[in-house]
Amino acid sequence: VCLDKESYSGVEERPKWDNKIQYLLTCIGFAVGLGNIWRFPYLCQIYGGGAFLIPYLIALVFEGLPLLYLELAIGQRLRMGSIGVWKSISPLLGGVGIASMIVSFLVSIFYNTIIAWVLWYFFHSFQNPLPWSQCPLNDNHTGYDVECEKSTSVNYFWYRQTLNITPDIETSGSLQWWLVICLASAWCVVYICFIKGIESMGKAVYVTATFPYLVLTIFLVRALTLPGATDGLVYLFTPDWEILKNPQVWLDAATQIFFSLSVAFGGLIAFSSYNSERNNCERDAVLVGVINSATSLYASISIFSILGFKATNAYNSCREDNILDLTNHFELSDQNMTLENYYQWYDYLNSTFPDEVASLPLKSCNLQTFLDQSASGTGLAFIVFTEAVMEMPGSQVWAILFFIMLLSLGLSSMFGNIEGVLTPMHDLKIVPKWIPNEVLTAIICLASFLMSLIFTLGSGNYWVEVFNGYVGSVPLLIIAFFEIIGVIYVYGMKNFSEDIYFMTGSRPNIYWKACWMVISPIMLLAVLIAYVGLQAQKHPTYPTWNPDYELFPQTQVKDYPDWVFAIILLLCIVPVISIPVVALYELICCKIQRSSARAEPTHISFHDNKTGFI
Amino acid sequence: MLEKILILLCLSSALAEQPCKPDASDGYKVRLSIKTALGDEAYVWNENEMFLFRATLAFAMRSHLNGQEFDVSNIIVCDETPRVTFWFVVTSPLNTSGLVDKGVVEEAIRMSRNRINSAFLLTDKTLEFIGITPTLTAPVNPDTPPWLIVFGVVMGAVGAGIIVVLVSPLVLKKRKKNEETDEDEEETGVKAVENGSTREGVYNMSFSDDERLTQM
């Protein structure tokens, strides 16, 4: 039985988007996040460039778009946040909404820490020279700081002066005051954008969702004028078709699409619930999905032009170091040996004086090796890219632009996360009416800030990796699986088709039906099992920055201690435990009520204040 | 016999007057990279440039050891290469056959390093004294770190924004309330007059004077 209009007469006035553009920009901003910049290009690089696009696009078409359409449709139809929506579909599924809310909360805590780090770098970009370009002197001014000398100044600035990282996760260190104030400012920025709910956020997304594209274009144009950019692009897109035989590639493509679209957070459901009822959500879903993937591709072009430039620079300075060694040893005239004639000179010298050449500490310079140096995540943004920016003329401008772009990307994704927490809180009706929305938002921001102080400890970066790897992965897959099963099999495909007909004027075609009923659930299940299976195969390890390590500056890989492993398990289980718990609770309550109701002739309907269709 | 003794004496005196040789214990090796530093505007290294070098070094020795009159002839150069490297030793003006100690030469060069570099339009990296490491320039450390300034500006703007957004609706509400009470008073007054003038039709209780009292 479909929902009819009369049942909405008692519902209070729901906030609305000013216009369609706001809604689309918010959804795009939520989907397009830091992962598009620093995860997709890395995957493209390690999985054979152009060949990776094939599993990626297949995953988009068969897994990403159907899930996206599903969430936007139920949000728009049922016009409530994630908890309300799932309770409406079936009280047994109320736990799915709670799970979404918990995951959104946990993700927003560590995600804002990354924004705090971006703010820290942004504040430091207003100096000449850039602080990460020089090593500080040691205590008695006789040389540079030892840790900085062994690694690079960029590494030192990130690991020591920003994070002040401890050698492992067990050593907690103390609260780093500078990170605390950056974190406080990050939360204040989020608060001010969220103060009036979607009214203020809707205005903020005009900037935060569009600015990254502007910066990416500027970087692309600039990078293409730098030497070596084309090498980077050729390297990125040269397809290695053999890689498609590796199942890990397919798994990574599926997980990348899934996490990139930000489904199962509840944020998309909340955003589409503020739409008018008769809105073509099919077109919106396809638009958001395609734009998200196109942005990933565009970002990887920009990033790899810059990385190609950086690799070329490193290759050239490697050769120039060799040239200097050879020139000094053989007392050749200055600048007689240059980059152009390096190889001819080298061959000549090696053939005439092979022993002397062998005795020199020459490095083997290979452009491919430099291009192969890949990095993803914070390593890409804060180490590799900052190093590249140092070598571009006018570094401060590029650094500032880059960090504002990261800030916009992070903020627009934070909006979705916070929305995934706030809207269900309204739905749960646990907040008394006399507390205005602004105060509730302030309380949530304050509580999140206090909880995220863990990430400002010396071991904070390790904890961010824990949260990133375990909260933002398995629980989401489980929630998405239950979402799709819940809508298609509990609510019913027929009912859902009628709802879509009501909203968009046409029933979903065979492609959508096939995906929803068969392909997407199977893909999700396969990805979930493969993902958990791979994780469970080995004891989880993590890379640490330990200056006392023999092979420093390489990162030392350590095992997670048992108590951290227990926390990891908790982080995976706690969000999803609400699904079976709520289901059981509702079953028991229902049975008790039914058995007591059967005793009386007149019974109060169990679903009197819900849109009754059961 | 006599010629042999003469030859031996000449040889030994010639050898004795060879204080400058590569790997001399009191000498330093100098390496210049003029083309690297100046590119197209590089000058050619010739006798005159070498004279300038010796004069500059004599100046450095004079500045360090006040009172001793070092001259160009006190700086002895040898083993020049096309790379533009050479060895030099410094003889003392008080004792022409004795060399000035290595440590003293090093201190003198360190003191006047900047002047020596500028004489040749070179830097610490392009005019190298092998064995004398250049003193490292400490990075500039301003009293207020610049990042705190930017942080203050941004946070000030955000804080002001929050206060404005939170307070302005309250202010607007207050202003609206005041305006509404004024408007309502006018309305009830006007309507009462209108109704009073016609006195036809049903008396509408909603516009009675009680309204004004309940408004308070």
Interface residues (C-beta under 8 A of the other chain):
Chain A: L119 W120 F122 F123 H124 F126 Q127 Q134 P136 L137 H141 T142 G143 Y144 I181 C182 S185 C188 V189 Y191 I192 I195 K196 S200 T327 N328 E331 L332 S333 D334 Q335 E438
Chain B: R31 L32 S33 I34 K35 T36 T81 P82 R83 V84 T85 L136 A138 P139 P146 W147 L148 I149 V150 F151 V154 M155 V158 G159 G161 I162 V165 L166
